[in-house]
Amino acid sequence: MVVIIKTLADIKHIKNQLSKINNIKAFNAQKFCGVVKLKSSPIDIQNKLRDEWN
């Protein structure tokens, strides 16, 4: 999320904008760590997908 605070903004406006950031639920990427089990090496998979090396 991007919050734009202009240079002439007062403290009340800045605190209001920053409080919006704290209410956002973050994405839990750790939940998906290690989920994909590969049968071959990532480089071999990449070469097959690109199909430009052989």
DSSP file (Angstrom, degrees, kcal/mol; ACC not computed):
  #  RESIDUE AA STRUCTURE BP1 BP2  ACC     N-H-->O    O-->H-N    N-H-->O    O-->H-N    TCO  KAPPA ALPHA  PHI   PSI    X-CA   Y-CA   Z-CA
    1    1 A M              0   0    0      0, 0.0     2,-0.5     0, 0.0    20,-0.0   0.000 360.0 360.0 360.0 140.1    0.0    0.0    0.0
    2    2 A V        -     0   0    0      2,-0.0     2,-0.5    19,-0.0     0, 0.0  -0.935 360.0-166.2-112.8 130.7    1.2    3.5   -0.8
    3    3 A V        -     0   0    0     -2,-0.5     2,-0.6     2,-0.0    15,-0.0  -0.975   8.5-153.9-116.6 124.2    0.4    6.5    1.3
    4    4 A I        -     0   0    0     -2,-0.5     2,-0.5    13,-0.0    -2,-0.0  -0.874  11.7-175.7-101.8 121.0    1.0    9.9   -0.2
    5    5 A I        -     0   0    0     -2,-0.6     2,-0.1     4,-0.0    -2,-0.0  -0.969  17.6-141.0-117.8 119.0    1.6   12.6    2.4
    6    6 A K    >   -     0   0    0     -2,-0.5     3,-1.6     1,-0.1     8,-0.0  -0.375  21.7-114.1 -78.2 157.9    2.1   16.1    0.9
    7    7 A T  T 3  S+     0   0    0      1,-0.3    -1,-0.1    -2,-0.1    -2,-0.0   0.773 114.2  51.5 -65.3 -27.3    4.6   18.5    2.4
    8    8 A L  T 3  S+     0   0    0      2,-0.0    -1,-0.3     0, 0.0     2,-0.1   0.318  82.0 124.3 -93.1   9.3    1.9   20.9    3.7
    9    9 A A    <   -     0   0    0     -3,-1.6     2,-0.1     1,-0.1    -4,-0.0  -0.404  58.2-126.9 -71.3 144.5   -0.1   18.3    5.5
   10   10 A D     >  -     0   0    0     -2,-0.1     4,-2.0     1,-0.1     3,-0.2  -0.396  25.9-102.4 -87.1 170.4   -0.7   18.8    9.2
   11   11 A I  H  > S+     0   0    0      1,-0.2     4,-2.6     2,-0.2     5,-0.2   0.852 119.6  56.8 -61.8 -37.9    0.1   16.3   11.9
   12   12 A K  H  > S+     0   0    0      1,-0.2     4,-1.8     2,-0.2    -1,-0.2   0.911 108.7  46.3 -61.6 -43.3   -3.6   15.2   12.3
   13   13 A H  H  > S+     0   0    0     -3,-0.2     4,-2.1     2,-0.2    -1,-0.2   0.895 112.2  50.8 -66.4 -40.9   -3.7   14.3    8.6
   14   14 A I  H  X S+     0   0    0     -4,-2.0     4,-2.4     1,-0.2    -2,-0.2   0.920 110.7  48.2 -64.4 -44.9   -0.4   12.4    8.8
   15   15 A K  H  X S+     0   0    0     -4,-2.6     4,-1.8     1,-0.2    -1,-0.2   0.864 110.3  53.0 -64.4 -35.5   -1.5   10.4   11.8
   16   16 A N  H  X S+     0   0    0     -4,-1.8     4,-0.9    -5,-0.2    -1,-0.2   0.914 110.6  46.5 -65.4 -43.1   -4.8    9.6   10.1
   17   17 A Q  H  X S+     0   0    0     -4,-2.1     4,-0.8     1,-0.2     3,-0.4   0.897 112.7  49.6 -66.1 -41.0   -3.0    8.3    7.0
   18   18 A L  H  X S+     0   0    0     -4,-2.4     4,-1.1     1,-0.2     3,-0.4   0.808 103.7  59.5 -70.0 -29.6   -0.5    6.2    9.1
   19   19 A S  H  X S+     0   0    0     -4,-1.8     4,-0.7     1,-0.2    -1,-0.2   0.787  97.8  60.9 -69.2 -25.7   -3.3    4.6   11.1
   20   20 A K  H  < S+     0   0    0     -4,-0.9     3,-0.4    -3,-0.4     4,-0.3   0.837 100.4  55.1 -67.1 -32.3   -4.8    3.2    7.9
   21   21 A I  H >< S+     0   0    0     -4,-0.8     3,-1.3    -3,-0.4    -1,-0.2   0.895 102.4  55.3 -67.9 -39.9   -1.6    1.3    7.3
   22   22 A N  H 3< S+     0   0    0     -4,-1.1    -1,-0.2     1,-0.3    -2,-0.2   0.716 101.2  59.2 -67.9 -21.2   -1.8   -0.4   10.7
   23   23 A N  T 3< S+     0   0    0     -4,-0.7     2,-0.4    -3,-0.4    -1,-0.3   0.511  81.9 102.5 -87.0  -4.7   -5.3   -1.8   10.0
   24   24 A I  S <  S-     0   0    0     -3,-1.3     2,-0.4    -4,-0.3    -3,-0.0  -0.651  72.3-129.1 -85.8 132.1   -4.2   -3.8    6.9
   25   25 A K        -     0   0    0     -2,-0.4     2,-0.1     1,-0.0    -2,-0.1  -0.659  26.6-131.4 -79.8 130.0   -3.8   -7.5    7.3
   26   26 A A        -     0   0    0     -2,-0.4     2,-0.4     1,-0.1    -1,-0.0  -0.445  19.5-106.5 -82.2 154.1   -0.5   -8.7    6.0
   27   27 A F        -     0   0    0     -2,-0.1     2,-1.1     1,-0.1     3,-0.1  -0.673  26.0-137.5 -80.3 129.7    0.0  -11.6    3.6
   28   28 A N    >   +     0   0    0     -2,-0.4     3,-0.6     1,-0.2     4,-0.3  -0.752  29.0 170.8 -92.2  95.4    1.5  -14.7    5.3
   29   29 A A  G >   +     0   0    0     -2,-1.1     3,-1.2     1,-0.2     4,-0.4   0.724  69.3  72.7 -77.4 -22.1    4.0  -16.0    2.8
   30   30 A Q  G >  S+     0   0    0      1,-0.3     3,-0.9     2,-0.2    -1,-0.2   0.770  85.0  68.7 -63.3 -25.1    5.5  -18.5    5.3
   31   31 A K  G <  S+     0   0    0     -3,-0.6    -1,-0.3     1,-0.2    -2,-0.2   0.814 104.6  40.7 -63.2 -30.4    2.3  -20.6    4.9
   32   32 A F  G X  S+     0   0    0     -3,-1.2     3,-1.5    -4,-0.3     4,-0.3   0.384  84.0 123.6-100.6   1.9    3.3  -21.5    1.3
   33   33 A C  T <  S+     0   0    0     -3,-0.9    -3,-0.0    -4,-0.4    -4,-0.0  -0.499  84.6   4.4 -69.5 124.1    7.0  -22.0    1.9
   34   34 A G  T 3  S+     0   0    0     -2,-0.3    -1,-0.3     2,-0.1    -2,-0.1   0.629  91.2 123.6  80.5  14.9    8.1  -25.5    0.8
   35   35 A V    <   +     0   0    0     -3,-1.5     2,-0.5     2,-0.0    -2,-0.1   0.887  54.5  73.9 -75.9 -39.6    4.7  -26.5   -0.6
   36   36 A V        -     0   0    0     -4,-0.3     2,-0.6     1,-0.0    -2,-0.1  -0.649  67.3-159.8 -82.8 121.8    5.9  -27.3   -4.1
   37   37 A K        -     0   0    0     -2,-0.5     2,-0.3     2,-0.0    -2,-0.0  -0.907  11.1-152.5-102.1 118.4    7.8  -30.6   -4.4
   38   38 A L        -     0   0    0     -2,-0.6     3,-0.0     1,-0.1    -2,-0.0  -0.701  16.0-162.1 -95.0 141.6    9.9  -30.8   -7.5
   39   39 A K  S    S+     0   0    0     -2,-0.3     2,-0.3     2,-0.1    -1,-0.1   0.621  80.6  27.3 -93.6 -16.5   10.9  -34.0   -9.2
   40   40 A S  S    S-     0   0    0      1,-0.0    -2,-0.0     2,-0.0     5,-0.0  -0.828 101.7 -73.8-134.6 175.9   13.7  -32.5  -11.1
   41   41 A S     >  -     0   0    0     -2,-0.3     4,-1.9     1,-0.1     3,-0.3  -0.369  39.1-120.2 -73.0 151.4   16.1  -29.6  -10.6
   42   42 A P  H  > S+     0   0    0      0, 0.0     4,-2.3     0, 0.0     5,-0.1   0.824 113.1  56.5 -59.7 -31.9   14.7  -26.0  -11.1
   43   43 A I  H  > S+     0   0    0      2,-0.2     4,-2.4     1,-0.2     5,-0.2   0.904 106.1  49.7 -68.7 -39.6   17.3  -25.4  -13.9
   44   44 A D  H  > S+     0   0    0     -3,-0.3     4,-2.1     2,-0.2    -1,-0.2   0.905 111.6  48.8 -63.4 -41.0   16.0  -28.4  -15.9
   45   45 A I  H  X S+     0   0    0     -4,-1.9     4,-2.2     2,-0.2    -2,-0.2   0.911 111.4  49.9 -64.0 -42.1   12.4  -27.2  -15.5
   46   46 A Q  H  X S+     0   0    0     -4,-2.3     4,-2.3     1,-0.2     5,-0.2   0.899 109.5  50.9 -64.7 -40.8   13.4  -23.7  -16.6
   47   47 A N  H  X S+     0   0    0     -4,-2.4     4,-2.5     1,-0.2     5,-0.4   0.898 110.7  48.8 -63.8 -40.2   15.2  -25.0  -19.7
   48   48 A K  H  < S+     0   0    0     -4,-2.1    -2,-0.2     2,-0.2    -1,-0.2   0.888 112.0  49.2 -66.5 -39.3   12.2  -27.1  -20.7
   49   49 A L  H  < S+     0   0    0     -4,-2.2    -2,-0.2     1,-0.2    -1,-0.2   0.894 117.2  39.8 -68.5 -39.2    9.9  -24.1  -20.3
   50   50 A R  H  < S-     0   0    0     -4,-2.3    -2,-0.2    -5,-0.2    -1,-0.2   0.848  84.6-165.7 -78.6 -34.1   12.0  -21.8  -22.3
   51   51 A D     <  +     0   0    0     -4,-2.5    -3,-0.1    -5,-0.2    -4,-0.1   0.832  56.7 106.2  52.4  38.4   12.9  -24.5  -24.9
   52   52 A E        +     0   0    0     -5,-0.4    -1,-0.1     2,-0.1    -4,-0.1   0.391  58.1  70.3-122.4  -0.1   15.7  -22.4  -26.2
   53   53 A W              0   0    0     -6,-0.4    -5,-0.1     1,-0.1    -6,-0.0   0.766 360.0 360.0 -94.0 -26.3   18.8  -24.1  -24.9
   54   54 A N              0   0    0     -7,-0.2    -1,-0.1     0, 0.0    -2,-0.1   0.403 360.0 360.0-112.5 360.0   18.7  -27.3  -27.0
